Amino acid sequence: MGSAVILMIVGLIVSSAPAGETIRIWTRCEVARELALKHVPEEQIGDWLCIAEQGAAYNGSAVNLRFKQFGGSGYYGLFQIIDRYACAKYGSICVVRVQAYFKRKRAKAKKANLVLAPSGKVYERCELATELRDRHRMPIEQIATWVCIAYHESRFNTSAEGRLNADGSGDHGLFQISDIYWCSTDANRPGKACRVTCDAMKDNDITDDVRCIRTIYEEHQRISGNGFNAWTVYKPYCVGREASFMHNCFEQDERFPTTPNKPRPGIVAPTAPAKKLHSTDVGKVYDRCELANDLLHKFHMPKEQVATWVCIAYHESRFNTSAEGRLNADGSGDHGLFQISDIYWCSPPGNGWACGVSCDALKDSDITDDVRCVRTIFDEHQRISGDGFNAWSVYKPYCQGRSSSFVRGCFGEEDEQQPQQHPVTVPRPAITAPTSVPRPRSSPGKVFDRCELAQELHLRQGLPLDQTANWLCIAKYQSNFNTSAIGY
């Protein structure tokens, strides 16, 4: 309707200048009557009269060129039409140009009406929690937080569109996903990090939304250690308060998906029966050369790496496959012969994280899982830093460039070429459970001479010389060098 009115008015202006007449001053009623004859809607005539009076004082030949000198436009005629859409020649209007402009506008509006996005949906709290669990297989421990974020971002409205942010970006959909990084505002070209259009975030199907928030979560988990930090509402509104957003949504025995679905890899039980740990399988304490030969011949580790692996195993666990490290500052624990962290690599419940193995499986006497996992860790850190051994904190201070002694005498051919100053034996850890039954003592004990004990500790047991004096002092005042001493 608007474009038709403009064309009528343009026609009015053209017809208002008879041949030979350069100026035409209209009266208010003449313009009103002419507009009515041109079928302009009656409710609009008053507005057009106001425009004609204020813009041109009813002068059909009025010209306003005051902005031309600054590179602006000129305004012509009764309704002061801009020359951006009209011919600049005084006294006439190029109807074709105006008509073409409004034809394009009309076609664009028609196209926009045809591609309107499907209407969105406003979720109910428990409805959203159930869909995230059953349809989209979100981890149960995250669902309350996602529901909290959806409430504070969009009030559960999938078609929500946030106001422009300070950087000019907009937020879209149930989780208010930003178009500056994640979704594309071009409806015909899905793009940016989530490979999706922002319009797809505002329909009633949240499949695209969930796929995108997984991408955002994983990226921010890598950057900050907590993927939820990507949403500004998380810390002030959801941390420590999210449980109420899933309250009474699931029965106690229905906290896990009830619909048949293929399980996600990494957080499910294996299809084959799980290997049960026998009560006697409490781990094993390797001998130095035994571990070196297993790594080389059984697990086919590169020979040039074996000494470093043995060094790492010694400094991490004292060759004890059942070792369990104390909690680190970030709350994670370390497990097994190579002290593999459960924050990235092994999973305390089930088989998960990057190695696809439970942490308990790393603490038995079979180190097959351990070796497979350390290969994964090594490859990842080789890619990141150029040296896969950097994943272990003991590597640089204790093993880099000084690990060759840990395989000395272990492979035979080198033994003949290298003279041995004394037998090299790495001490066992002080508190480990031996896997074999200890031999009964053949004598009630022994009282060492001071120098005899020093030689035993340094030469036979391989203790560093700078520690030997301290151990002698401890042995003197604790037992007076008596191996059978019993404290009160």
C-alpha positions in Angstrom: 0.0 0.0 0.0 2.8 2.4 0.9 4.5 2.0 -2.5 1.2 2.5 -4.3 0.6 5.8 -2.4 4.1 7.0 -3.3 3.5 6.3 -7.0 0.2 8.2 -6.9 1.9 11.1 -5.3 4.6 11.1 -7.8 2.0 11.1 -10.5 0.4 14.0 -8.8 3.6 16.0 -8.8 4.2 15.2 -12.5 0.7 16.3 -13.5 0.9 19.4 -11.3 3.2 21.3 -13.7 1.4 22.1 -16.9 3.5 22.9 -20.0 5.0 26.3 -19.9 4.2 26.8 -16.2 7.3 26.7 -14.0 5.7 27.3 -10.6 2.5 25.8 -9.1 1.3 26.8 -5.6 -1.5 24.5 -4.3 -4.1 25.2 -1.8 -4.7 22.7 1.1 -8.1 21.7 -0.2 -6.8 21.2 -3.8 -4.1 18.8 -2.6 -6.6 17.0 -0.4 -9.1 16.6 -3.3 -6.3 15.5 -5.7 -5.1 12.9 -3.2 -8.7 11.6 -2.8 -9.1 11.4 -6.6 -5.8 9.4 -6.7 -7.4 6.9 -4.2 -5.1 7.7 -1.4 -6.6 6.2 1.8 -8.7 8.8 3.6 -6.9 8.2 6.9 -3.5 9.1 5.3 -4.6 12.3 3.6 -4.1 14.5 6.7 -0.5 13.2 7.0 0.3 14.0 3.4 -1.2 17.5 3.7 1.1 18.1 6.7 4.1 16.9 4.7 3.3 19.1 1.8 2.8 22.1 4.0 5.9 21.7 6.1 8.1 20.4 3.3 7.2 22.7 0.4 4.5 25.1 1.6 2.3 23.6 -1.1 4.7 24.6 -3.8 4.7 21.9 -6.5 8.0 23.2 -7.9 9.9 23.6 -4.7 13.6 22.6 -4.8 15.9 22.2 -1.8 19.6 21.9 -2.8 21.2 23.2 0.4 22.8 19.8 1.2 24.2 19.3 -2.3 27.3 21.4 -1.6 28.2 18.9 1.2 27.8 15.9 -1.0 24.2 15.3 0.1 21.0 14.9 -1.8 18.5 17.3 -3.3 14.8 17.4 -2.5 12.1 18.2 -5.1 8.4 19.0 -5.5 5.4 19.1 -3.4 6.4 16.3 -1.1 10.2 17.0 -1.3 11.2 13.7 -2.8 14.9 13.0 -2.5 16.9 12.8 -5.8 18.3 9.5 -4.7 15.1 8.1 -6.1 14.2 10.8 -8.6 15.7 12.5 -11.6 17.7 15.6 -10.8 16.2 17.6 -13.6 14.1 20.5 -12.2 10.4 20.2 -12.7 10.0 16.5 -13.4 10.2 13.2 -11.5 11.6 10.0 -12.9 8.7 7.7 -12.1 10.5 4.7 -13.5 13.3 5.0 -11.0 11.0 5.4 -8.1 8.9 2.5 -9.3 11.9 0.3 -9.7 13.1 1.1 -6.2 9.8 0.2 -4.6 9.5 -2.9 -6.7 12.7 -4.1 -5.2 11.6 -3.3 -1.7 8.3 -5.1 -2.3 10.0 -8.2 -3.6 12.4 -8.2 -0.7 9.5 -7.9 1.8 7.6 -10.7 0.1 10.7 -13.0 0.2 11.1 -12.2 3.9 7.5 -13.2 4.6 7.9 -16.5 2.8 11.0 -17.6 4.8 9.8 -16.7 8.3 11.3 -19.1 10.8 9.0 -21.5 12.5 7.6 -20.2 15.7 9.6 -21.0 18.8 8.6 -22.8 22.0 8.7 -22.0 25.7 9.8 -25.0 27.7 8.6 -26.1 31.1 11.5 -26.6 33.5 11.2 -30.4 33.9 10.3 -30.8 30.2 13.7 -29.2 29.2 15.6 -31.3 31.8 14.0 -34.5 30.5 14.7 -33.7 26.8 18.3 -32.9 27.6 18.7 -36.2 29.4 16.7 -38.6 27.1 17.0 -37.1 23.6 20.3 -35.2 23.7 22.1 -37.5 26.2 23.6 -34.7 28.2 25.6 -35.8 31.3 23.2 -36.1 34.2 25.5 -34.1 36.4 25.3 -31.1 34.0 21.6 -31.0 33.3 20.7 -28.8 36.3 23.3 -26.2 35.3 22.1 -26.2 31.6 18.5 -25.7 32.8 19.6 -22.9 35.1 21.5 -21.2 32.2 18.5 -21.5 29.9 16.2 -20.0 32.5 18.4 -16.9 33.2 19.3 -16.4 29.5 15.9 -16.8 27.8 13.3 -17.9 30.4 13.2 -21.2 28.5 12.1 -19.4 25.2 13.7 -21.0 22.2 12.9 -17.9 20.0 14.4 -15.4 22.3 16.7 -12.8 20.8 18.8 -10.7 23.0 19.5 -7.0 22.6 22.7 -5.9 20.9 25.8 -6.3 23.1 28.4 -3.5 23.4 30.5 -5.1 20.6 27.5 -5.1 18.2 26.8 -8.8 18.5 23.5 -10.4 19.2 22.5 -13.5 21.2 20.0 -16.1 19.9 17.8 -18.9 21.1 17.3 -20.9 24.3 20.9 -20.5 25.4 21.5 -17.1 23.9 24.3 -18.1 21.6 26.4 -15.1 20.3 26.7 -14.4 16.6 30.1 -12.9 17.0 31.8 -16.3 17.2 29.4 -19.2 17.0 26.4 -18.7 14.6 26.0 -17.0 11.3 23.6 -14.1 10.7 23.5 -15.0 7.0 20.4 -17.2 6.7 21.7 -18.8 3.5 25.2 -19.6 4.8 25.6 -21.6 7.9 29.0 -20.7 9.4 31.3 -19.7 12.2 32.4 -22.1 14.9 29.1 -24.0 15.3 28.5 -24.2 11.5 24.9 -23.1 11.9 22.7 -20.1 11.2 21.4 -18.0 14.1 17.9 -18.4 12.7 18.2 -22.1 13.3 18.7 -21.4 17.0 15.3 -19.8 17.3 13.0 -22.5 16.1 11.3 -25.1 18.3 13.9 -27.8 17.7 16.9 -27.4 20.0 19.1 -30.0 18.3 21.3 -27.3 16.7 21.4 -25.4 20.0 22.6 -28.4 22.0 25.2 -29.3 19.4 26.5 -25.7 19.5 26.6 -25.5 23.3 28.6 -28.7 23.4 31.2 -27.0 21.1 31.2 -23.8 23.2 31.5 -25.8 26.4 34.4 -27.9 25.2 36.3 -24.8 24.0 35.9 -23.0 27.3 36.7 -26.2 29.2 40.0 -26.2 27.4 40.6 -22.5 28.0 39.5 -22.0 31.6 38.9 -25.5 33.0 35.1 -24.9 33.3 33.0 -24.8 30.1 30.1 -23.1 31.8 32.2 -19.9 32.2 31.2 -19.1 28.6 27.8 -17.9 29.9 27.9 -14.7 32.0 24.9 -15.8 34.0 26.6 -18.9 35.3 28.7 -17.6 38.2 26.3 -15.0 39.6 23.1 -17.1 39.3 23.9 -20.9 38.8 27.0 -21.8 40.8 25.9 -23.7 43.9 22.2 -23.0 43.1 21.6 -25.2 40.1 20.1 -28.2 42.0 16.7 -26.5 42.4 16.3 -26.3 38.6 16.1 -30.1 38.4 14.1 -30.6 41.7 11.4 -33.3 41.4 12.0 -33.7 37.7 13.2 -37.3 37.9 12.5 -40.1 40.3 15.5 -41.3 42.2 15.7 -44.5 40.1 15.2 -42.5 36.9 18.1 -40.2 37.0 19.6 -41.9 33.9 18.1 -42.0 30.4 15.1 -44.3 30.0 14.8 -44.2 26.2 16.7 -46.8 24.2 19.6 -45.1 22.6 23.2 -45.9 21.6 25.4 -45.1 24.5 28.0 -42.3 24.1 31.6 -43.7 23.9 33.7 -43.3 27.0 31.1 -43.2 29.7 29.6 -46.7 29.4 30.4 -50.2 30.4 32.2 -52.2 27.7 30.2 -54.7 25.7 32.4 -57.6 26.8 32.2 -58.7 30.5 34.3 -56.4 32.6 37.5 -57.9 33.9 37.0 -58.5 37.6 39.9 -57.7 39.9 40.6 -60.6 42.2 41.3 -59.9 45.8 44.8 -61.2 45.3 45.5 -58.9 42.3 46.6 -56.0 44.4 49.3 -54.8 42.1 53.0 -55.5 41.5 56.3 -53.9 42.3 58.6 -54.2 39.3 62.3 -54.7 39.3 64.1 -52.1 37.3 65.3 -54.4 34.6 62.1 -56.5 34.5 60.2 -53.3 33.7 62.7 -52.3 31.0 62.5 -55.7 29.3 58.7 -55.7 29.4 58.5 -52.3 27.8 61.0 -53.2 25.1 60.0 -56.8 24.2 56.4 -57.2 25.4 55.0 -53.7 24.6 57.5 -52.8 21.8 58.3 -49.4 23.1 61.1 -47.6 21.1 64.4 -48.7 22.6 65.7 -45.1 22.9 62.6 -44.3 25.1 62.8 -47.2 27.5 65.3 -45.7 29.9 63.2 -42.5 30.2 60.0 -44.5 30.8 61.8 -46.6 33.5 63.1 -43.3 35.1 59.6 -41.8 35.1 58.0 -45.0 36.6 60.7 -44.9 39.4 60.1 -41.3 40.3 56.4 -41.4 40.0 55.5 -44.7 41.7 58.8 -46.5 42.7 57.8 -49.2 40.2 54.5 -49.9 42.1 51.6 -50.6 39.7 49.1 -50.1 42.5 50.4 -46.7 43.6 47.8 -44.0 44.1 48.9 -40.4 44.4 47.5 -37.9 46.8 44.9 -35.3 45.5 46.5 -32.5 43.5 45.7 -28.9 43.9 42.9 -29.1 41.3 41.3 -32.0 43.1 42.5 -34.7 40.7 44.3 -37.9 41.6 47.1 -39.9 39.9 47.0 -43.7 39.4 49.2 -46.6 38.7 52.8 -47.2 37.6 53.0 -44.0 35.6 50.7 -42.0 37.9 48.1 -41.1 35.2 45.8 -38.3 36.1 42.0 -38.7 36.3 41.3 -35.1 35.4 42.0 -35.8 31.7 43.0 -39.4 31.0 41.3 -42.1 33.1 37.8 -42.1 34.6 37.0 -43.0 38.2 33.5 -44.5 37.3 33.4 -46.6 34.2 35.6 -46.2 31.1 36.0 -42.6 30.1 38.1 -39.6 29.4 40.8 -39.6 26.8 42.3 -43.0 27.4 38.9 -44.8 27.6 39.9 -46.7 30.7 38.9 -46.7 34.3 41.5 -45.6 36.9 41.1 -48.9 38.8 42.3 -50.8 35.7 45.6 -48.9 36.0 46.3 -50.2 39.5 46.4 -54.0 38.8 49.5 -56.1 38.0 48.8 -56.0 34.2 50.2 -52.8 32.7 48.8 -53.2 29.2 46.2 -50.5 29.9 48.9 -48.2 31.4 51.2 -48.5 28.4 48.3 -47.9 26.0 47.4 -44.8 27.9 50.9 -43.4 28.2 51.2 -43.7 24.4 48.1 -41.6 24.1 49.4 -39.0 26.5 52.9 -39.0 24.9 51.4 -38.4 21.4 49.2 -35.5 22.6 52.1 -33.7 24.4 54.4 -34.4 21.5 52.0 -32.6 19.3 51.6 -29.7 21.8 55.1 -29.2 23.0 57.4 -31.2 20.8 58.4 -33.6 23.6 55.8 -36.0 24.8 57.6 -36.7 28.1 56.8 -33.1 29.2 53.4 -34.5 30.4 55.2 -35.9 33.5 56.4 -33.3 36.0 59.3 -35.5 37.1 60.8 -35.7 33.6 62.7 -32.4 33.4 64.2 -32.3 37.0 65.1 -36.1 37.2 65.1 -37.9 33.9 65.9 -35.6 31.0 69.5 -36.4 29.9 70.2 -38.6 32.9 68.0 -41.7 32.5 70.5 -44.1 30.9 71.5 -45.5 34.2 68.0 -46.9 34.7 68.5 -49.5 32.0 72.2 -50.2 32.7 72.8 -53.9 32.8 69.3 -54.8 31.6 69.8 -55.8 28.0 72.9 -58.0 28.0 74.9 -56.7 25.0 75.6 -53.4 26.6 76.8 -55.0 29.8 79.9 -56.5 28.3 80.9 -53.1 26.8 80.4 -51.0 29.9 82.5 -51.7 33.0 80.3 -51.8 36.2 81.6 -49.9 39.1 79.1 -51.5 41.4 75.8 -53.2 41.0 73.0 -50.7 40.3 69.8 -51.5 42.2 67.1 -48.9 42.5 65.5 -49.0 46.0 62.0 -50.3 46.3 59.4 -48.0 47.9 59.2 -48.0 51.7 55.5 -49.0 51.9 54.4 -51.5 49.2 52.6 -54.8 49.4 54.9 -57.6 48.0 53.1 -59.9 45.6 55.0 -63.0 46.7 55.0 -64.5 50.1 58.0 -63.1 52.0 60.7 -65.6 52.9 60.9 -66.4 56.6 63.9 -65.0 58.4 66.6 -67.6 59.0 68.1 -65.7 61.9 66.6 -63.4 64.6 68.3 -60.4 63.1 71.6 -58.6 62.9 73.4 -55.7 64.4 75.3 -53.8 61.8 78.6 -52.0 62.2 78.4 -48.4 61.2 80.7 -48.6 58.1 79.2 -52.0 57.2 75.7 -50.4 57.0 77.0 -47.5 55.0 78.5 -49.8 52.4 75.3 -51.9 52.3 73.1 -48.8 51.7 75.3 -47.3 49.1 76.8 -50.2 47.2 74.1 -52.9 47.4 70.9 -50.8 47.8 72.0 -48.0 45.5 71.2 -45.1 47.9 72.8 -41.8 46.9 76.0 -41.1 48.8 74.8 -37.7 50.0 71.9 -39.4 51.8 73.8 -42.3 53.3 75.0 -40.3 56.4 71.4 -39.3 57.2 70.2 -42.9 57.1 73.1 -44.0 59.3 72.1 -41.3 61.8 68.4 -42.4 61.7 69.4 -46.1 62.1 71.7 -45.3 65.0 69.1 -43.4 67.1 66.1 -45.5 66.1 67.5 -49.1 66.5 71.2 -48.8 67.3 71.9 -50.6 64.0 69.8 -53.6 65.2 67.6 -55.1 62.4 65.4 -57.0 64.9 64.7 -54.0 67.1 61.1 -53.4 68.2 59.9 -50.0 69.4 57.9 -49.6 72.6 
